[in-house]
Amino acid sequence: MIRMIGLDLDGTLLTRDKRLTTENEAALREASRRGVFVVPVTGRPCAGIPQEVSDLPFIAYAITSNGAVTMDLREKKIIRARCMTPQTAALVIERSEGENVIREYFARGYGYHDAASRQLLRERFGGTPVIEYLRRSRIPVEDFPASLMAEIDEIENISIMCRTPDQREKIREKLEELTGIRIILPWKTDLEITSDRADKGEALLALGSMLGLRQEEIMAIGDGNNDLGLMKAAGLSIAMGNSDPDVLEAADHVTEDNEHDGVAQAIRRYVL
Protein backbone atom coordinates (compact mmCIF):
# COMPACT_ATOMS: atom_id res chain seq x y z
CA MET A 1 0.00 0.00 0.00
CA ILE A 2 1.30 3.46 -0.91
CA ARG A 3 1.66 5.76 2.11
CA MET A 4 3.75 8.60 0.63
CA ILE A 5 3.80 10.31 -2.77
CA GLY A 6 6.84 12.34 -3.89
CA LEU A 7 5.78 14.78 -6.61
CA ASP A 8 7.89 16.85 -8.94
CA LEU A 9 6.30 20.24 -9.69
CA ASP A 10 7.30 21.69 -13.09
CA GLY A 11 6.23 19.40 -15.90
CA THR A 12 4.49 17.08 -13.43
CA LEU A 13 2.02 18.48 -10.89
CA LEU A 14 1.85 21.91 -12.57
CA THR A 15 0.63 22.65 -16.09
CA ARG A 16 2.76 24.54 -18.62
CA ASP A 17 1.32 27.81 -17.31
CA LYS A 18 2.28 26.76 -13.75
CA ARG A 19 -1.24 26.00 -12.45
CA LEU A 20 -2.44 23.34 -10.05
CA THR A 21 -5.56 21.95 -11.70
CA THR A 22 -8.79 21.18 -9.87
CA GLU A 23 -8.47 17.49 -10.75
CA ASN A 24 -4.93 17.20 -9.43
CA GLU A 25 -5.80 19.04 -6.22
CA ALA A 26 -8.84 16.82 -5.64
CA ALA A 27 -6.74 13.67 -6.03
CA LEU A 28 -4.11 14.99 -3.61
CA ARG A 29 -6.80 15.84 -1.06
CA GLU A 30 -8.35 12.40 -1.30
CA ALA A 31 -4.96 10.71 -0.90
CA SER A 32 -4.28 12.83 2.17
CA ARG A 33 -7.67 11.95 3.67
CA ARG A 34 -6.62 8.30 3.39
CA GLY A 35 -3.46 8.98 5.40
CA VAL A 36 -0.99 9.37 2.52
CA PHE A 37 1.83 11.91 2.90
CA VAL A 38 2.01 14.26 -0.12
CA VAL A 39 5.50 15.71 -0.62
CA PRO A 40 6.59 18.20 -3.32
CA VAL A 41 10.04 17.17 -4.61
CA THR A 42 11.37 19.99 -6.77
CA GLY A 43 14.40 21.71 -8.21
CA ARG A 44 12.98 25.02 -7.00
CA PRO A 45 14.14 26.65 -3.76
CA CYS A 46 11.61 26.61 -0.94
CA ALA A 47 10.41 30.16 -1.67
CA GLY A 48 9.61 29.04 -5.21
CA ILE A 49 6.98 26.49 -4.25
CA PRO A 50 3.70 27.95 -5.56
CA GLN A 51 1.49 29.30 -2.79
CA GLU A 52 -1.46 27.25 -4.06
CA VAL A 53 0.64 24.16 -3.29
CA SER A 54 2.34 25.23 -0.05
CA ASP A 55 -0.98 26.49 1.35
CA LEU A 56 -2.61 23.07 1.07
CA PRO A 57 -3.09 22.11 4.73
CA PHE A 58 -1.86 18.55 4.28
CA ILE A 59 1.51 19.53 2.76
CA ALA A 60 3.81 19.17 5.77
CA TYR A 61 7.16 18.51 4.08
CA ALA A 62 8.94 19.56 0.89
CA ILE A 63 12.17 18.45 -0.76
CA THR A 64 13.75 21.37 -2.61
CA SER A 65 16.79 22.38 -4.67
CA ASN A 66 17.03 18.98 -6.35
CA GLY A 67 17.23 17.05 -3.10
CA ALA A 68 19.67 19.32 -1.29
CA VAL A 69 17.18 20.43 1.36
CA THR A 70 14.22 18.78 3.09
CA MET A 71 11.94 21.23 4.87
CA ASP A 72 9.39 20.83 7.63
CA LEU A 73 6.98 23.46 6.31
CA ARG A 74 4.88 23.66 9.46
CA GLU A 75 7.87 24.23 11.73
CA LYS A 76 9.65 26.26 9.02
CA LYS A 77 12.93 24.44 9.59
CA ILE A 78 15.40 22.33 7.65
CA ILE A 79 15.39 18.69 8.71
CA ARG A 80 17.98 17.42 6.19
CA ALA A 81 20.60 19.24 4.11
CA ARG A 82 23.20 18.14 1.58
CA CYS A 83 24.71 21.45 0.45
CA MET A 84 27.87 22.61 -1.33
CA THR A 85 30.64 24.58 0.32
CA PRO A 86 31.27 28.14 -0.93
CA GLN A 87 34.65 26.98 -2.24
CA THR A 88 33.09 24.30 -4.45
CA ALA A 89 30.35 26.67 -5.58
CA ALA A 90 32.94 29.34 -6.44
CA LEU A 91 34.72 26.88 -8.74
CA VAL A 92 31.42 26.10 -10.46
CA ILE A 93 30.69 29.81 -10.97
CA GLU A 94 34.22 30.45 -12.25
CA ARG A 95 33.93 27.69 -14.86
CA SER A 96 30.47 28.75 -16.01
CA GLU A 97 31.42 32.21 -17.23
CA GLY A 98 30.28 33.12 -20.73
CA GLU A 99 28.50 35.73 -22.79
CA ASN A 100 24.89 36.20 -21.65
CA VAL A 101 25.05 33.25 -19.26
CA ILE A 102 22.53 33.47 -16.40
CA ARG A 103 24.03 32.31 -13.09
CA GLU A 104 22.22 31.98 -9.77
CA TYR A 105 22.84 30.22 -6.49
CA PHE A 106 20.20 28.94 -4.06
CA ALA A 107 20.66 29.33 -0.30
CA ARG A 108 18.29 29.47 2.68
CA GLY A 109 15.32 28.79 0.41
CA TYR A 110 15.90 31.63 -2.09
CA GLY A 111 17.75 32.20 -5.36
CA TYR A 112 20.37 34.95 -5.65
CA HIS A 113 21.65 36.68 -8.79
CA ASP A 114 23.26 39.93 -9.95
CA ALA A 115 21.76 42.71 -12.06
CA ALA A 116 23.04 41.27 -15.35
CA SER A 117 21.42 37.87 -14.75
CA ARG A 118 18.25 39.56 -13.54
CA GLN A 119 17.93 41.44 -16.82
CA LEU A 120 18.65 38.31 -18.87
CA LEU A 121 15.94 36.45 -16.94
CA ARG A 122 13.46 39.21 -17.75
CA GLU A 123 14.36 38.96 -21.43
CA ARG A 124 14.03 35.17 -21.44
CA PHE A 125 10.84 34.80 -19.41
CA GLY A 126 9.06 38.14 -19.80
CA GLY A 127 5.34 37.70 -20.34
CA THR A 128 5.35 34.09 -19.09
CA PRO A 129 4.15 32.58 -15.77
CA VAL A 130 7.80 31.95 -14.85
CA ILE A 131 8.21 35.66 -14.05
CA GLU A 132 5.90 35.37 -11.02
CA TYR A 133 7.91 32.39 -9.76
CA LEU A 134 11.12 34.40 -10.12
CA ARG A 135 9.62 37.42 -8.41
CA ARG A 136 8.68 35.39 -5.34
CA SER A 137 11.86 33.37 -5.05
CA ARG A 138 14.83 35.55 -6.13
CA ILE A 139 16.91 38.17 -4.31
CA PRO A 140 19.28 40.48 -6.24
CA VAL A 141 22.82 41.03 -4.95
CA GLU A 142 25.34 43.68 -6.00
CA ASP A 143 28.52 41.60 -5.78
CA PHE A 144 27.65 38.07 -6.86
CA PRO A 145 31.01 36.32 -6.10
CA ALA A 146 31.35 38.04 -2.72
CA SER A 147 27.77 37.18 -1.80
CA LEU A 148 28.33 33.54 -2.70
CA MET A 149 31.54 33.30 -0.65
CA ALA A 150 29.77 34.77 2.38
CA GLU A 151 27.57 31.68 2.64
CA ILE A 152 28.65 29.00 5.10
CA ASP A 153 27.90 25.49 3.85
CA GLU A 154 24.38 26.53 2.84
CA ILE A 155 24.58 26.63 -0.96
CA GLU A 156 21.86 24.29 -2.11
CA ASN A 157 22.00 24.53 -5.89
CA ILE A 158 23.52 26.55 -8.73
CA SER A 159 21.43 27.32 -11.81
CA ILE A 160 23.18 28.06 -15.11
CA MET A 161 21.17 29.08 -18.18
CA CYS A 162 22.91 29.42 -21.53
CA ARG A 163 21.92 30.92 -24.85
CA THR A 164 22.55 27.77 -26.91
CA PRO A 165 23.04 24.02 -26.40
CA ASP A 166 26.63 24.37 -27.67
CA GLN A 167 27.42 26.96 -25.01
CA ARG A 168 25.96 24.66 -22.37
CA GLU A 169 28.07 21.73 -23.57
CA LYS A 170 31.27 23.74 -23.32
CA ILE A 171 30.45 24.71 -19.76
CA ARG A 172 29.44 21.16 -18.88
CA GLU A 173 32.79 19.83 -20.11
CA LYS A 174 34.60 22.27 -17.81
CA LEU A 175 32.41 21.34 -14.85
CA GLU A 176 32.95 17.60 -15.34
CA GLU A 177 36.57 18.12 -14.30
CA LEU A 178 35.39 19.09 -10.79
CA THR A 179 34.77 16.64 -7.95
CA GLY A 180 32.06 16.74 -5.30
CA ILE A 181 29.27 17.98 -7.59
CA ARG A 182 26.29 16.52 -9.44
CA ILE A 183 25.47 17.94 -12.89
CA ILE A 184 21.79 17.97 -13.86
CA LEU A 185 20.53 18.80 -17.36
CA PRO A 186 16.95 20.09 -16.93
CA TRP A 187 16.70 21.72 -20.36
CA LYS A 188 18.72 21.68 -23.56
CA THR A 189 20.38 25.03 -22.74
CA ASP A 190 20.53 24.77 -18.93
CA LEU A 191 22.47 23.09 -16.14
CA GLU A 192 21.85 22.76 -12.43
CA ILE A 193 24.63 21.85 -10.05
CA THR A 194 24.29 20.36 -6.58
CA SER A 195 26.55 18.58 -4.14
CA ASP A 196 27.15 14.99 -5.22
CA ARG A 197 25.45 14.05 -1.95
CA ALA A 198 22.19 15.70 -3.03
CA ASP A 199 19.62 13.60 -4.84
CA LYS A 200 15.82 13.75 -4.98
CA GLY A 201 15.40 10.01 -4.56
CA GLU A 202 17.76 9.68 -1.61
CA ALA A 203 16.07 12.64 0.09
CA LEU A 204 12.63 11.08 -0.41
CA LEU A 205 13.76 7.74 1.03
CA ALA A 206 15.37 9.51 4.00
CA LEU A 207 12.12 11.38 4.72
CA GLY A 208 10.18 8.15 4.38
CA SER A 209 12.50 6.45 6.87
CA MET A 210 12.04 9.34 9.31
CA LEU A 211 8.25 8.84 9.03
CA GLY A 212 8.53 5.09 9.55
CA LEU A 213 7.78 4.13 5.94
CA ARG A 214 9.28 1.33 3.88
CA GLN A 215 10.56 1.85 0.34
CA GLU A 216 7.69 -0.15 -1.14
CA GLU A 217 5.23 2.26 0.49
CA ILE A 218 6.65 5.25 -1.43
CA MET A 219 5.53 6.35 -4.88
CA ALA A 220 7.25 9.00 -6.99
CA ILE A 221 6.00 10.92 -10.03
CA GLY A 222 8.28 12.97 -12.28
CA ASP A 223 9.21 13.95 -15.81
CA GLY A 224 12.76 15.30 -16.14
CA ASN A 225 16.44 14.49 -15.90
CA ASN A 226 16.52 15.62 -12.27
CA ASP A 227 13.81 13.04 -11.45
CA LEU A 228 15.85 9.98 -12.39
CA GLY A 229 16.87 9.54 -8.75
CA LEU A 230 13.20 9.52 -7.82
CA MET A 231 12.41 6.85 -10.40
CA LYS A 232 15.19 4.60 -9.15
CA ALA A 233 14.59 5.11 -5.42
CA ALA A 234 10.81 4.84 -5.03
CA GLY A 235 9.02 1.56 -4.54
CA LEU A 236 6.67 2.58 -7.35
CA SER A 237 7.72 5.12 -10.00
CA ILE A 238 5.43 6.90 -12.44
CA ALA A 239 6.62 8.92 -15.44
CA MET A 240 4.50 11.68 -16.91
CA GLY A 241 3.48 11.28 -20.54
CA ASN A 242 5.59 14.36 -21.34
CA SER A 243 8.72 12.88 -19.69
CA ASP A 244 12.24 12.75 -21.07
CA PRO A 245 12.98 9.41 -22.78
CA ASP A 246 15.36 8.25 -20.02
CA VAL A 247 12.68 8.91 -17.38
CA LEU A 248 10.11 6.95 -19.39
CA GLU A 249 12.57 4.06 -19.55
CA ALA A 250 13.39 4.17 -15.82
CA ALA A 251 9.79 4.35 -14.56
CA ASP A 252 7.55 1.43 -13.65
CA HIS A 253 4.50 3.00 -15.32
CA VAL A 254 3.53 5.98 -17.48
CA THR A 255 0.57 8.29 -16.88
CA GLU A 256 -0.99 11.14 -18.89
CA ASP A 257 0.97 14.35 -19.46
CA ASN A 258 0.89 17.42 -17.22
CA GLU A 259 -1.69 19.14 -19.41
CA HIS A 260 -4.18 16.31 -18.90
CA ASP A 261 -4.08 15.68 -15.13
CA GLY A 262 -1.55 12.87 -15.30
CA VAL A 263 -0.87 13.15 -11.56
CA ALA A 264 -4.55 12.71 -10.70
CA GLN A 265 -4.78 9.73 -13.03
CA ALA A 266 -1.75 8.07 -11.39
CA ILE A 267 -3.02 8.67 -7.85
CA ARG A 268 -6.44 7.26 -8.64
CA ARG A 269 -4.98 4.21 -10.33
CA TYR A 270 -2.16 3.29 -7.96
CA VAL A 271 -3.11 4.86 -4.61
CA LEU A 272 -6.87 5.32 -4.31
Beta strands, then each sheet from edge to edge (+ up, - down):
strand 1: 4-7
strand 2: 37-40
strand 3: 61-64
strand 4: 69-72
strand 5: 77-81
strand 6: 102-107
strand 7: 110-113
strand 8: 138-140
strand 9: 155-161
strand 10: 181-187
strand 11: 190-195
strand 12: 218-222
strand 13: 236-239
strand 14: 253-254
sheet 1: 2+ 1+ 12+ 13+ 14+
sheet 2: 3+ 4- 5+
sheet 3: 8+ 7+ 6- 9+ 11- 10+
end
